[in-house]
């Protein structure tokens, strides 16, 4: 932060408060940067996060079970059902693409065997 080099106006009561606030924020900022950049702080934070994650797992499972029951009561799908459906649709799409590619190969082979096809005359084409 940059310091304001302007002279303090005695008729501006908020100016002095602003400068005090700025110097306070700068001092706290420096102190917190020094505190956070230490190994004991990192270890303490890691221990707290580990404890929180291990203690929150049962609550998460209970919440998922409750949510699944609520969604079942409302006849709505749960995440696993939507994922299964998406996988099945992807599988169907891939099979359709394979069938389309095979059909193209069969058509090309049939055209080679049949030879060139004559173009239809204008009288044969319905308008």
Secondary structure, DSSP 8 states (H G I E B T S, - for coil): -----S---TT-HHHHHHHHHHHHHHHHHHHHHHHHTSHHHHHHHHHHHHHHHHHHHHHHHHHHHHHHHHHHHTT---HHHHHHHHHHHHHHHHHHHHHHHHHHHHHHHHHHHH-------TTTS--
